[in-house]
Amino acid sequence: MLRVVVAHLLLFCVPFLAYAGWLFLRNRGLDKATWREAPNAWLALIGMALVIVSVIWFANIKKMPEGGEYHHSRMEDGVFIPGGYD
């Protein structure tokens, strides 16, 4: 669960990091006034959009195959039987 939270936090931070990189490439990164005038609301909206799109994307990728029932991994007579779909 922690891995998922960290991944989404990193996705949220991508627009802010890209903006900071752009400022440093334009040699404006050390000016405090530039940081105060940053479009934080727009960067936050873009970050939230990235997180929402990633949640929808991964929710659709990990769907169960059609017509199959999942059987969990188990041990039978000392033999490991991996889980899977029928």
PyMOL Python script that loads the backbone (N, CA, C, O; Angstrom):
from pymol import cmd

cmd.read_pdbstr("""\
ATOM      1  N   MET A   1       0.819  -1.189   0.000  1.00  0.00           N
ATOM      2  CA  MET A   1       0.000   0.000   0.000  1.00  0.00           C
ATOM      3  C   MET A   1       0.865   1.255   0.000  1.00  0.00           C
ATOM      4  O   MET A   1       0.548   2.245  -0.660  1.00  0.00           O
ATOM      5  N   LEU A   2       1.959   1.199   0.748  1.00  0.00           N
ATOM      6  CA  LEU A   2       2.858   2.346   0.804  1.00  0.00           C
ATOM      7  C   LEU A   2       3.447   2.638  -0.577  1.00  0.00           C
ATOM      8  O   LEU A   2       3.629   3.798  -0.946  1.00  0.00           O
ATOM      9  N   ARG A   3       3.740   1.592  -1.330  1.00  0.00           N
ATOM     10  CA  ARG A   3       4.287   1.766  -2.671  1.00  0.00           C
ATOM     11  C   ARG A   3       3.299   2.509  -3.569  1.00  0.00           C
ATOM     12  O   ARG A   3       3.706   3.350  -4.370  1.00  0.00           O
ATOM     13  N   VAL A   4       2.033   2.213  -3.448  1.00  0.00           N
ATOM     14  CA  VAL A   4       1.009   2.869  -4.262  1.00  0.00           C
ATOM     15  C   VAL A   4       0.889   4.342  -3.878  1.00  0.00           C
ATOM     16  O   VAL A   4       0.781   5.203  -4.751  1.00  0.00           O
ATOM     17  N   VAL A   5       0.906   4.632  -2.585  1.00  0.00           N
ATOM     18  CA  VAL A   5       0.803   6.014  -2.117  1.00  0.00           C
ATOM     19  C   VAL A   5       2.006   6.827  -2.585  1.00  0.00           C
ATOM     20  O   VAL A   5       1.853   7.954  -3.054  1.00  0.00           O
ATOM     21  N   VAL A   6       3.200   6.255  -2.456  1.00  0.00           N
ATOM     22  CA  VAL A   6       4.415   6.958  -2.889  1.00  0.00           C
ATOM     23  C   VAL A   6       4.397   7.185  -4.401  1.00  0.00           C
ATOM     24  O   VAL A   6       4.796   8.250  -4.872  1.00  0.00           O
ATOM     25  N   ALA A   7       3.944   6.206  -5.150  1.00  0.00           N
ATOM     26  CA  ALA A   7       3.877   6.368  -6.608  1.00  0.00           C
ATOM     27  C   ALA A   7       2.924   7.497  -6.987  1.00  0.00           C
ATOM     28  O   ALA A   7       3.229   8.285  -7.882  1.00  0.00           O
ATOM     29  N   HIS A   8       1.795   7.583  -6.330  1.00  0.00           N
ATOM     30  CA  HIS A   8       0.845   8.656  -6.638  1.00  0.00           C
ATOM     31  C   HIS A   8       1.357  10.021  -6.167  1.00  0.00           C
ATOM     32  O   HIS A   8       1.111  11.030  -6.827  1.00  0.00           O
ATOM     33  N   LEU A   9       2.057  10.061  -5.049  1.00  0.00           N
ATOM     34  CA  LEU A   9       2.657  11.318  -4.613  1.00  0.00           C
ATOM     35  C   LEU A   9       3.712  11.798  -5.610  1.00  0.00           C
ATOM     36  O   LEU A   9       3.806  12.991  -5.898  1.00  0.00           O
ATOM     37  N   LEU A  10       4.498  10.870  -6.128  1.00  0.00           N
ATOM     38  CA  LEU A  10       5.496  11.242  -7.134  1.00  0.00           C
ATOM     39  C   LEU A  10       4.833  11.738  -8.412  1.00  0.00           C
ATOM     40  O   LEU A  10       5.304  12.695  -9.026  1.00  0.00           O
ATOM     41  N   LEU A  11       3.747  11.095  -8.813  1.00  0.00           N
ATOM     42  CA  LEU A  11       3.018  11.564  -9.992  1.00  0.00           C
ATOM     43  C   LEU A  11       2.452  12.962  -9.765  1.00  0.00           C
ATOM     44  O   LEU A  11       2.449  13.791 -10.676  1.00  0.00           O
ATOM     45  N   PHE A  12       1.977  13.220  -8.556  1.00  0.00           N
ATOM     46  CA  PHE A  12       1.452  14.552  -8.241  1.00  0.00           C
ATOM     47  C   PHE A  12       2.558  15.604  -8.310  1.00  0.00           C
ATOM     48  O   PHE A  12       2.303  16.746  -8.693  1.00  0.00           O
ATOM     49  N   CYS A  13       3.773  15.231  -7.945  1.00  0.00           N
ATOM     50  CA  CYS A  13       4.896  16.178  -7.907  1.00  0.00           C
ATOM     51  C   CYS A  13       5.523  16.426  -9.278  1.00  0.00           C
ATOM     52  O   CYS A  13       6.303  17.368  -9.422  1.00  0.00           O
ATOM     53  N   VAL A  14       5.214  15.627 -10.271  1.00  0.00           N
ATOM     54  CA  VAL A  14       5.837  15.763 -11.600  1.00  0.00           C
ATOM     55  C   VAL A  14       5.676  17.168 -12.187  1.00  0.00           C
ATOM     56  O   VAL A  14       6.669  17.724 -12.656  1.00  0.00           O
ATOM     57  N   PRO A  15       4.480  17.778 -12.190  1.00  0.00           N
ATOM     58  CA  PRO A  15       4.369  19.122 -12.762  1.00  0.00           C
ATOM     59  C   PRO A  15       5.215  20.163 -12.019  1.00  0.00           C
ATOM     60  O   PRO A  15       5.788  21.058 -12.641  1.00  0.00           O
ATOM     61  N   PHE A  16       5.291  20.044 -10.700  1.00  0.00           N
ATOM     62  CA  PHE A  16       6.092  20.981  -9.910  1.00  0.00           C
ATOM     63  C   PHE A  16       7.579  20.822 -10.236  1.00  0.00           C
ATOM     64  O   PHE A  16       8.301  21.810 -10.367  1.00  0.00           O
ATOM     65  N   LEU A  17       8.027  19.574 -10.365  1.00  0.00           N
ATOM     66  CA  LEU A  17       9.428  19.336 -10.709  1.00  0.00           C
ATOM     67  C   LEU A  17       9.741  19.800 -12.126  1.00  0.00           C
ATOM     68  O   LEU A  17      10.822  20.329 -12.386  1.00  0.00           O
ATOM     69  N   ALA A  18       8.805  19.605 -13.033  1.00  0.00           N
ATOM     70  CA  ALA A  18       9.009  20.068 -14.408  1.00  0.00           C
ATOM     71  C   ALA A  18       9.077  21.588 -14.459  1.00  0.00           C
ATOM     72  O   ALA A  18       9.892  22.147 -15.193  1.00  0.00           O
ATOM     73  N   TYR A  19       8.233  22.258 -13.690  1.00  0.00           N
ATOM     74  CA  TYR A  19       8.254  23.724 -13.642  1.00  0.00           C
ATOM     75  C   TYR A  19       9.577  24.215 -13.049  1.00  0.00           C
ATOM     76  O   TYR A  19      10.171  25.168 -13.553  1.00  0.00           O
ATOM     77  N   ALA A  20      10.034  23.560 -11.976  1.00  0.00           N
ATOM     78  CA  ALA A  20      11.308  23.949 -11.364  1.00  0.00           C
ATOM     79  C   ALA A  20      12.454  23.737 -12.349  1.00  0.00           C
ATOM     80  O   ALA A  20      13.351  24.574 -12.444  1.00  0.00           O
ATOM     81  N   GLY A  21      12.430  22.628 -13.078  1.00  0.00           N
ATOM     82  CA  GLY A  21      13.456  22.389 -14.089  1.00  0.00           C
ATOM     83  C   GLY A  21      13.434  23.439 -15.179  1.00  0.00           C
ATOM     84  O   GLY A  21      14.483  23.899 -15.631  1.00  0.00           O
ATOM     85  N   TRP A  22      12.236  23.819 -15.602  1.00  0.00           N
ATOM     86  CA  TRP A  22      12.111  24.845 -16.634  1.00  0.00           C
ATOM     87  C   TRP A  22      12.667  26.179 -16.145  1.00  0.00           C
ATOM     88  O   TRP A  22      13.344  26.886 -16.892  1.00  0.00           O
ATOM     89  N   LEU A  23      12.378  26.522 -14.878  1.00  0.00           N
ATOM     90  CA  LEU A  23      12.908  27.773 -14.324  1.00  0.00           C
ATOM     91  C   LEU A  23      14.437  27.758 -14.270  1.00  0.00           C
ATOM     92  O   LEU A  23      15.084  28.751 -14.600  1.00  0.00           O
ATOM     93  N   PHE A  24      15.001  26.640 -13.857  1.00  0.00           N
ATOM     94  CA  PHE A  24      16.461  26.572 -13.772  1.00  0.00           C
ATOM     95  C   PHE A  24      17.101  26.584 -15.151  1.00  0.00           C
ATOM     96  O   PHE A  24      18.190  27.134 -15.317  1.00  0.00           O
ATOM     97  N   LEU A  25      16.452  25.992 -16.134  1.00  0.00           N
ATOM     98  CA  LEU A  25      16.995  26.028 -17.494  1.00  0.00           C
ATOM     99  C   LEU A  25      16.952  27.437 -18.069  1.00  0.00           C
ATOM    100  O   LEU A  25      17.800  27.795 -18.887  1.00  0.00           O
ATOM    101  N   ARG A  26      15.994  28.228 -17.661  1.00  0.00           N
ATOM    102  CA  ARG A  26      15.890  29.610 -18.129  1.00  0.00           C
ATOM    103  C   ARG A  26      16.642  30.580 -17.231  1.00  0.00           C
ATOM    104  O   ARG A  26      16.515  31.795 -17.381  1.00  0.00           O
ATOM    105  N   ASN A  27      17.431  30.041 -16.291  1.00  0.00           N
ATOM    106  CA  ASN A  27      18.241  30.829 -15.350  1.00  0.00           C
ATOM    107  C   ASN A  27      17.410  31.768 -14.488  1.00  0.00           C
ATOM    108  O   ASN A  27      17.864  32.855 -14.130  1.00  0.00           O
ATOM    109  N   ARG A  28      16.197  31.350 -14.157  1.00  0.00           N
ATOM    110  CA  ARG A  28      15.342  32.134 -13.266  1.00  0.00           C
ATOM    111  C   ARG A  28      15.092  31.391 -11.955  1.00  0.00           C
ATOM    112  O   ARG A  28      14.334  31.871 -11.112  1.00  0.00           O
ATOM    113  N   GLY A  29      15.700  30.259 -11.776  1.00  0.00           N
ATOM    114  CA  GLY A  29      15.412  29.416 -10.622  1.00  0.00           C
ATOM    115  C   GLY A  29      15.881  29.975  -9.300  1.00  0.00           C
ATOM    116  O   GLY A  29      15.378  29.564  -8.255  1.00  0.00           O
ATOM    117  N   LEU A  30      16.827  30.898  -9.304  1.00  0.00           N
ATOM    118  CA  LEU A  30      17.348  31.439  -8.055  1.00  0.00           C
ATOM    119  C   LEU A  30      16.641  32.721  -7.626  1.00  0.00           C
ATOM    120  O   LEU A  30      16.920  33.239  -6.545  1.00  0.00           O
ATOM    121  N   ASP A  31      15.752  33.232  -8.432  1.00  0.00           N
ATOM    122  CA  ASP A  31      15.016  34.459  -8.126  1.00  0.00           C
ATOM    123  C   ASP A  31      13.791  34.113  -7.276  1.00  0.00           C
ATOM    124  O   ASP A  31      12.928  33.350  -7.710  1.00  0.00           O
ATOM    125  N   LYS A  32      13.715  34.676  -6.065  1.00  0.00           N
ATOM    126  CA  LYS A  32      12.600  34.360  -5.154  1.00  0.00           C
ATOM    127  C   LYS A  32      11.263  34.848  -5.681  1.00  0.00           C
ATOM    128  O   LYS A  32      10.238  34.216  -5.425  1.00  0.00           O
ATOM    129  N   ALA A  33      11.248  35.943  -6.402  1.00  0.00           N
ATOM    130  CA  ALA A  33       9.986  36.479  -6.931  1.00  0.00           C
ATOM    131  C   ALA A  33       9.369  35.522  -7.948  1.00  0.00           C
ATOM    132  O   ALA A  33       8.147  35.411  -8.041  1.00  0.00           O
ATOM    133  N   THR A  34      10.204  34.846  -8.695  1.00  0.00           N
ATOM    134  CA  THR A  34       9.698  33.879  -9.683  1.00  0.00           C
ATOM    135  C   THR A  34       8.969  32.740  -8.993  1.00  0.00           C
ATOM    136  O   THR A  34       7.941  32.273  -9.485  1.00  0.00           O
ATOM    137  N   TRP A  35       9.491  32.286  -7.854  1.00  0.00           N
ATOM    138  CA  TRP A  35       8.845  31.193  -7.132  1.00  0.00           C
ATOM    139  C   TRP A  35       7.524  31.639  -6.508  1.00  0.00           C
ATOM    140  O   TRP A  35       6.586  30.848  -6.411  1.00  0.00           O
ATOM    141  N   ARG A  36       7.445  32.910  -6.081  1.00  0.00           N
ATOM    142  CA  ARG A  36       6.200  33.409  -5.507  1.00  0.00           C
ATOM    143  C   ARG A  36       5.108  33.548  -6.558  1.00  0.00           C
ATOM    144  O   ARG A  36       3.924  33.435  -6.243  1.00  0.00           O
ATOM    145  N   GLU A  37       5.497  33.789  -7.795  1.00  0.00           N
ATOM    146  CA  GLU A  37       4.530  33.973  -8.882  1.00  0.00           C
ATOM    147  C   GLU A  37       4.222  32.677  -9.624  1.00  0.00           C
ATOM    148  O   GLU A  37       3.591  32.700 -10.681  1.00  0.00           O
ATOM    149  N   ALA A  38       4.658  31.567  -9.083  1.00  0.00           N
ATOM    150  CA  ALA A  38       4.447  30.275  -9.740  1.00  0.00           C
ATOM    151  C   ALA A  38       2.956  29.961  -9.840  1.00  0.00           C
ATOM    152  O   ALA A  38       2.188  30.293  -8.937  1.00  0.00           O
ATOM    153  N   PRO A  39       2.549  29.326 -10.928  1.00  0.00           N
ATOM    154  CA  PRO A  39       1.130  28.960 -11.090  1.00  0.00           C
ATOM    155  C   PRO A  39       0.793  27.693 -10.300  1.00  0.00           C
ATOM    156  O   PRO A  39       0.502  26.648 -10.882  1.00  0.00           O
ATOM    157  N   ASN A  40       0.835  27.797  -8.971  1.00  0.00           N
ATOM    158  CA  ASN A  40       0.667  26.620  -8.112  1.00  0.00           C
ATOM    159  C   ASN A  40      -0.685  25.939  -8.286  1.00  0.00           C
ATOM    160  O   ASN A  40      -0.768  24.711  -8.243  1.00  0.00           O
ATOM    161  N   ALA A  41      -1.732  26.712  -8.480  1.00  0.00           N
ATOM    162  CA  ALA A  41      -3.060  26.107  -8.651  1.00  0.00           C
ATOM    163  C   ALA A  41      -3.101  25.252  -9.915  1.00  0.00           C
ATOM    164  O   ALA A  41      -3.635  24.143  -9.905  1.00  0.00           O
ATOM    165  N   TRP A  42      -2.535  25.774 -11.004  1.00  0.00           N
ATOM    166  CA  TRP A  42      -2.524  25.013 -12.253  1.00  0.00           C
ATOM    167  C   TRP A  42      -1.643  23.767 -12.131  1.00  0.00           C
ATOM    168  O   TRP A  42      -1.992  22.699 -12.633  1.00  0.00           O
ATOM    169  N   LEU A  43      -0.512  23.914 -11.470  1.00  0.00           N
ATOM    170  CA  LEU A  43       0.373  22.768 -11.287  1.00  0.00           C
ATOM    171  C   LEU A  43      -0.296  21.701 -10.426  1.00  0.00           C
ATOM    172  O   LEU A  43      -0.147  20.508 -10.694  1.00  0.00           O
ATOM    173  N   ALA A  44      -1.030  22.118  -9.397  1.00  0.00           N
ATOM    174  CA  ALA A  44      -1.739  21.163  -8.549  1.00  0.00           C
ATOM    175  C   ALA A  44      -2.855  20.462  -9.328  1.00  0.00           C
ATOM    176  O   ALA A  44      -3.052  19.257  -9.176  1.00  0.00           O
ATOM    177  N   LEU A  45      -3.583  21.209 -10.161  1.00  0.00           N
ATOM    178  CA  LEU A  45      -4.645  20.592 -10.972  1.00  0.00           C
ATOM    179  C   LEU A  45      -4.066  19.578 -11.960  1.00  0.00           C
ATOM    180  O   LEU A  45      -4.639  18.507 -12.163  1.00  0.00           O
ATOM    181  N   ILE A  46      -2.945  19.914 -12.564  1.00  0.00           N
ATOM    182  CA  ILE A  46      -2.306  18.983 -13.495  1.00  0.00           C
ATOM    183  C   ILE A  46      -1.828  17.748 -12.740  1.00  0.00           C
ATOM    184  O   ILE A  46      -1.974  16.627 -13.229  1.00  0.00           O
ATOM    185  N   GLY A  47      -1.263  17.943 -11.561  1.00  0.00           N
ATOM    186  CA  GLY A  47      -0.820  16.807 -10.745  1.00  0.00           C
ATOM    187  C   GLY A  47      -1.980  15.907 -10.350  1.00  0.00           C
ATOM    188  O   GLY A  47      -1.865  14.683 -10.409  1.00  0.00           O
ATOM    189  N   MET A  48      -3.108  16.512  -9.944  1.00  0.00           N
ATOM    190  CA  MET A  48      -4.280  15.700  -9.598  1.00  0.00           C
ATOM    191  C   MET A  48      -4.818  14.965 -10.818  1.00  0.00           C
ATOM    192  O   MET A  48      -5.256  13.820 -10.707  1.00  0.00           O
ATOM    193  N   ALA A  49      -4.789  15.609 -11.977  1.00  0.00           N
ATOM    194  CA  ALA A  49      -5.243  14.949 -13.200  1.00  0.00           C
ATOM    195  C   ALA A  49      -4.357  13.751 -13.521  1.00  0.00           C
ATOM    196  O   ALA A  49      -4.858  12.704 -13.930  1.00  0.00           O
ATOM    197  N   LEU A  50      -3.051  13.895 -13.340  1.00  0.00           N
ATOM    198  CA  LEU A  50      -2.145  12.765 -13.574  1.00  0.00           C
ATOM    199  C   LEU A  50      -2.459  11.597 -12.643  1.00  0.00           C
ATOM    200  O   LEU A  50      -2.456  10.442 -13.068  1.00  0.00           O
ATOM    201  N   VAL A  51      -2.727  11.897 -11.386  1.00  0.00           N
ATOM    202  CA  VAL A  51      -3.050  10.836 -10.422  1.00  0.00           C
ATOM    203  C   VAL A  51      -4.365  10.162 -10.795  1.00  0.00           C
ATOM    204  O   VAL A  51      -4.458   8.935 -10.757  1.00  0.00           O
ATOM    205  N   ILE A  52      -5.378  10.938 -11.153  1.00  0.00           N
ATOM    206  CA  ILE A  52      -6.682  10.367 -11.517  1.00  0.00           C
ATOM    207  C   ILE A  52      -6.563   9.503 -12.759  1.00  0.00           C
ATOM    208  O   ILE A  52      -7.120   8.407 -12.811  1.00  0.00           O
ATOM    209  N   VAL A  53      -5.839   9.989 -13.760  1.00  0.00           N
ATOM    210  CA  VAL A  53      -5.659   9.209 -14.992  1.00  0.00           C
ATOM    211  C   VAL A  53      -4.912   7.920 -14.693  1.00  0.00           C
ATOM    212  O   VAL A  53      -5.252   6.875 -15.249  1.00  0.00           O
ATOM    213  N   SER A  54      -3.902   7.963 -13.830  1.00  0.00           N
ATOM    214  CA  SER A  54      -3.155   6.740 -13.518  1.00  0.00           C
ATOM    215  C   SER A  54      -4.016   5.739 -12.755  1.00  0.00           C
ATOM    216  O   SER A  54      -3.907   4.533 -12.977  1.00  0.00           O
ATOM    217  N   VAL A  55      -4.871   6.228 -11.858  1.00  0.00           N
ATOM    218  CA  VAL A  55      -5.762   5.316 -11.126  1.00  0.00           C
ATOM    219  C   VAL A  55      -6.722   4.639 -12.087  1.00  0.00           C
ATOM    220  O   VAL A  55      -6.927   3.428 -12.007  1.00  0.00           O
ATOM    221  N   ILE A  56      -7.310   5.403 -12.991  1.00  0.00           N
ATOM    222  CA  ILE A  56      -8.232   4.828 -13.980  1.00  0.00           C
ATOM    223  C   ILE A  56      -7.500   3.856 -14.893  1.00  0.00           C
ATOM    224  O   ILE A  56      -8.009   2.778 -15.198  1.00  0.00           O
ATOM    225  N   TRP A  57      -6.312   4.238 -15.327  1.00  0.00           N
ATOM    226  CA  TRP A  57      -5.514   3.390 -16.232  1.00  0.00           C
ATOM    227  C   TRP A  57      -5.215   2.038 -15.582  1.00  0.00           C
ATOM    228  O   TRP A  57      -5.460   0.993 -16.187  1.00  0.00           O
ATOM    229  N   PHE A  58      -4.688   2.052 -14.357  1.00  0.00           N
ATOM    230  CA  PHE A  58      -4.314   0.800 -13.710  1.00  0.00           C
ATOM    231  C   PHE A  58      -5.530  -0.001 -13.268  1.00  0.00           C
ATOM    232  O   PHE A  58      -5.450  -1.226 -13.174  1.00  0.00           O
ATOM    233  N   ALA A  59      -6.641   0.650 -12.998  1.00  0.00           N
ATOM    234  CA  ALA A  59      -7.858  -0.089 -12.665  1.00  0.00           C
ATOM    235  C   ALA A  59      -8.367  -0.857 -13.879  1.00  0.00           C
ATOM    236  O   ALA A  59      -8.917  -1.949 -13.733  1.00  0.00           O
ATOM    237  N   ASN A  60      -8.191  -0.304 -15.062  1.00  0.00           N
ATOM    238  CA  ASN A  60      -8.642  -0.987 -16.277  1.00  0.00           C
ATOM    239  C   ASN A  60      -7.663  -2.049 -16.736  1.00  0.00           C
ATOM    240  O   ASN A  60      -8.076  -3.026 -17.360  1.00  0.00           O
ATOM    241  N   ILE A  61      -6.401  -1.895 -16.453  1.00  0.00           N
ATOM    242  CA  ILE A  61      -5.400  -2.882 -16.878  1.00  0.00           C
ATOM    243  C   ILE A  61      -5.531  -4.167 -16.080  1.00  0.00           C
ATOM    244  O   ILE A  61      -5.393  -5.255 -16.639  1.00  0.00           O
ATOM    245  N   LYS A  62      -5.795  -4.062 -14.786  1.00  0.00           N
ATOM    246  CA  LYS A  62      -5.771  -5.225 -13.911  1.00  0.00           C
ATOM    247  C   LYS A  62      -7.122  -5.921 -13.793  1.00  0.00           C
ATOM    248  O   LYS A  62      -7.432  -6.496 -12.749  1.00  0.00           O
ATOM    249  N   LYS A  63      -7.913  -5.877 -14.830  1.00  0.00           N
ATOM    250  CA  LYS A  63      -9.207  -6.544 -14.785  1.00  0.00           C
ATOM    251  C   LYS A  63      -9.029  -8.062 -14.924  1.00  0.00           C
ATOM    252  O   LYS A  63      -8.063  -8.547 -15.514  1.00  0.00           O
ATOM    253  N   MET A  64      -9.987  -8.781 -14.363  1.00  0.00           N
ATOM    254  CA  MET A  64      -9.977 -10.226 -14.461  1.00  0.00           C
ATOM    255  C   MET A  64     -10.343 -10.642 -15.880  1.00  0.00           C
ATOM    256  O   MET A  64     -11.221 -10.032 -16.491  1.00  0.00           O
ATOM    257  N   PRO A  65      -9.691 -11.665 -16.413  1.00  0.00           N
ATOM    258  CA  PRO A  65     -10.047 -12.138 -17.746  1.00  0.00           C
ATOM    259  C   PRO A  65     -11.496 -12.613 -17.809  1.00  0.00           C
ATOM    260  O   PRO A  65     -12.053 -13.064 -16.808  1.00  0.00           O
ATOM    261  N   GLU A  66     -12.094 -12.510 -18.976  1.00  0.00           N
ATOM    262  CA  GLU A  66     -13.492 -12.906 -19.175  1.00  0.00           C
ATOM    263  C   GLU A  66     -13.674 -14.401 -18.940  1.00  0.00           C
ATOM    264  O   GLU A  66     -12.872 -15.217 -19.394  1.00  0.00           O
ATOM    265  N   GLY A  67     -14.731 -14.743 -18.230  1.00  0.00           N
ATOM    266  CA  GLY A  67     -15.133 -16.134 -18.076  1.00  0.00           C
ATOM    267  C   GLY A  67     -14.267 -16.960 -17.160  1.00  0.00           C
ATOM    268  O   GLY A  67     -14.403 -18.184 -17.150  1.00  0.00           O
ATOM    269  N   GLY A  68     -13.388 -16.361 -16.393  1.00  0.00           N
ATOM    270  CA  GLY A  68     -12.516 -17.149 -15.533  1.00  0.00           C
ATOM    271  C   GLY A  68     -12.756 -16.876 -14.067  1.00  0.00           C
ATOM    272  O   GLY A  68     -13.190 -15.790 -13.681  1.00  0.00           O
ATOM    273  N   GLU A  69     -12.468 -17.876 -13.258  1.00  0.00           N
ATOM    274  CA  GLU A  69     -12.581 -17.718 -11.820  1.00  0.00           C
ATOM    275  C   GLU A  69     -11.184 -17.855 -11.238  1.00  0.00           C
ATOM    276  O   GLU A  69     -10.441 -18.761 -11.616  1.00  0.00           O
ATOM    277  N   TYR A  70     -10.815 -16.960 -10.318  1.00  0.00           N
ATOM    278  CA  TYR A  70      -9.477 -16.974  -9.743  1.00  0.00           C
ATOM    279  C   TYR A  70      -9.381 -17.993  -8.614  1.00  0.00           C
ATOM    280  O   TYR A  70     -10.256 -18.061  -7.750  1.00  0.00           O
ATOM    281  N   HIS A  71      -8.315 -18.781  -8.627  1.00  0.00           N
ATOM    282  CA  HIS A  71      -8.003 -19.725  -7.558  1.00  0.00           C
ATOM    283  C   HIS A  71      -6.685 -19.295  -6.949  1.00  0.00           C
ATOM    284  O   HIS A  71      -5.690 -19.135  -7.655  1.00  0.00           O
ATOM    285  N   HIS A  72      -6.675 -19.105  -5.625  1.00  0.00           N
ATOM    286  CA  HIS A  72      -5.475 -18.630  -4.950  1.00  0.00           C
ATOM    287  C   HIS A  72      -4.408 -19.725  -4.885  1.00  0.00           C
ATOM    288  O   HIS A  72      -4.704 -20.902  -5.086  1.00  0.00           O
ATOM    289  N   SER A  73      -3.179 -19.329  -4.604  1.00  0.00           N
ATOM    290  CA  SER A  73      -2.075 -20.282  -4.456  1.00  0.00           C
ATOM    291  C   SER A  73      -2.330 -21.149  -3.242  1.00  0.00           C
ATOM    292  O   SER A  73      -2.935 -20.712  -2.263  1.00  0.00           O
ATOM    293  N   ARG A  74      -1.858 -22.390  -3.317  1.00  0.00           N
ATOM    294  CA  ARG A  74      -2.087 -23.303  -2.191  1.00  0.00           C
ATOM    295  C   ARG A  74      -1.040 -24.410  -2.201  1.00  0.00           C
ATOM    296  O   ARG A  74      -0.338 -24.639  -3.186  1.00  0.00           O
ATOM    297  N   MET A  75      -0.969 -25.079  -1.065  1.00  0.00           N
ATOM    298  CA  MET A  75      -0.090 -26.240  -0.925  1.00  0.00           C
ATOM    299  C   MET A  75      -0.968 -27.483  -0.844  1.00  0.00           C
ATOM    300  O   MET A  75      -1.884 -27.555  -0.025  1.00  0.00           O
ATOM    301  N   GLU A  76      -0.682 -28.459  -1.697  1.00  0.00           N
ATOM    302  CA  GLU A  76      -1.393 -29.741  -1.641  1.00  0.00           C
ATOM    303  C   GLU A  76      -0.356 -30.847  -1.602  1.00  0.00           C
ATOM    304  O   GLU A  76       0.440 -31.001  -2.529  1.00  0.00           O
ATOM    305  N   ASP A  77      -0.370 -31.608  -0.531  1.00  0.00           N
ATOM    306  CA  ASP A  77       0.557 -32.722  -0.334  1.00  0.00           C
ATOM    307  C   ASP A  77       2.017 -32.278  -0.476  1.00  0.00           C
ATOM    308  O   ASP A  77       2.837 -32.994  -1.051  1.00  0.00           O
ATOM    309  N   GLY A  78       2.331 -31.096   0.051  1.00  0.00           N
ATOM    310  CA  GLY A  78       3.698 -30.602   0.023  1.00  0.00           C
ATOM    311  C   GLY A  78       4.123 -30.020  -1.314  1.00  0.00           C
ATOM    312  O   GLY A  78       5.295 -29.693  -1.502  1.00  0.00           O
ATOM    313  N   VAL A  79       3.187 -29.886  -2.244  1.00  0.00           N
ATOM    314  CA  VAL A  79       3.495 -29.330  -3.562  1.00  0.00           C
ATOM    315  C   VAL A  79       2.808 -27.970  -3.681  1.00  0.00           C
ATOM    316  O   VAL A  79       1.614 -27.844  -3.409  1.00  0.00           O
ATOM    317  N   PHE A  80       3.568 -26.957  -4.089  1.00  0.00           N
ATOM    318  CA  PHE A  80       3.019 -25.622  -4.267  1.00  0.00           C
ATOM    319  C   PHE A  80       2.282 -25.550  -5.598  1.00  0.00           C
ATOM    320  O   PHE A  80       2.846 -25.871  -6.644  1.00  0.00           O
ATOM    321  N   ILE A  81       1.025 -25.129  -5.555  1.00  0.00           N
ATOM    322  CA  ILE A  81       0.220 -24.953  -6.761  1.00  0.00           C
ATOM    323  C   ILE A  81      -0.049 -23.463  -6.887  1.00  0.00           C
ATOM    324  O   ILE A  81      -0.736 -22.892  -6.040  1.00  0.00           O
ATOM    325  N   PRO A  82       0.485 -22.811  -7.939  1.00  0.00           N
ATOM    326  CA  PRO A  82       0.312 -21.364  -8.076  1.00  0.00           C
ATOM    327  C   PRO A  82      -1.132 -21.000  -8.382  1.00  0.00           C
ATOM    328  O   PRO A  82      -1.881 -21.790  -8.956  1.00  0.00           O
ATOM    329  N   GLY A  83      -1.504 -19.795  -7.988  1.00  0.00           N
ATOM    330  CA  GLY A  83      -2.844 -19.316  -8.262  1.00  0.00           C
ATOM    331  C   GLY A  83      -2.988 -18.934  -9.724  1.00  0.00           C
ATOM    332  O   GLY A  83      -2.004 -18.797 -10.451  1.00  0.00           O
ATOM    333  N   GLY A  84      -4.209 -18.769 -10.129  1.00  0.00           N
ATOM    334  CA  GLY A  84      -4.458 -18.371 -11.514  1.00  0.00           C
ATOM    335  C   GLY A  84      -5.930 -18.421 -11.835  1.00  0.00           C
ATOM    336  O   GLY A  84      -6.764 -18.712 -10.976  1.00  0.00           O
ATOM    337  N   TYR A  85      -6.235 -18.137 -13.075  1.00  0.00           N
ATOM    338  CA  TYR A  85      -7.606 -18.142 -13.565  1.00  0.00           C
ATOM    339  C   TYR A  85      -7.886 -19.426 -14.320  1.00  0.00           C
ATOM    340  O   TYR A  85      -6.999 -19.985 -14.966  1.00  0.00           O
ATOM    341  N   ASP A  86      -9.122 -19.888 -14.236  1.00  0.00           N
ATOM    342  CA  ASP A  86      -9.529 -21.070 -15.024  1.00  0.00           C
ATOM    343  C   ASP A  86      -9.899 -20.633 -16.419  1.00  0.00           C
ATOM    344  O   ASP A  86     -10.270 -21.465 -17.248  1.00  0.00           O
TER     345      ASP A  86
END
""", "prot")
cmd.dss("prot")
cmd.show_as("cartoon", "prot")
cmd.util.cbc("prot")
cmd.orient("prot")
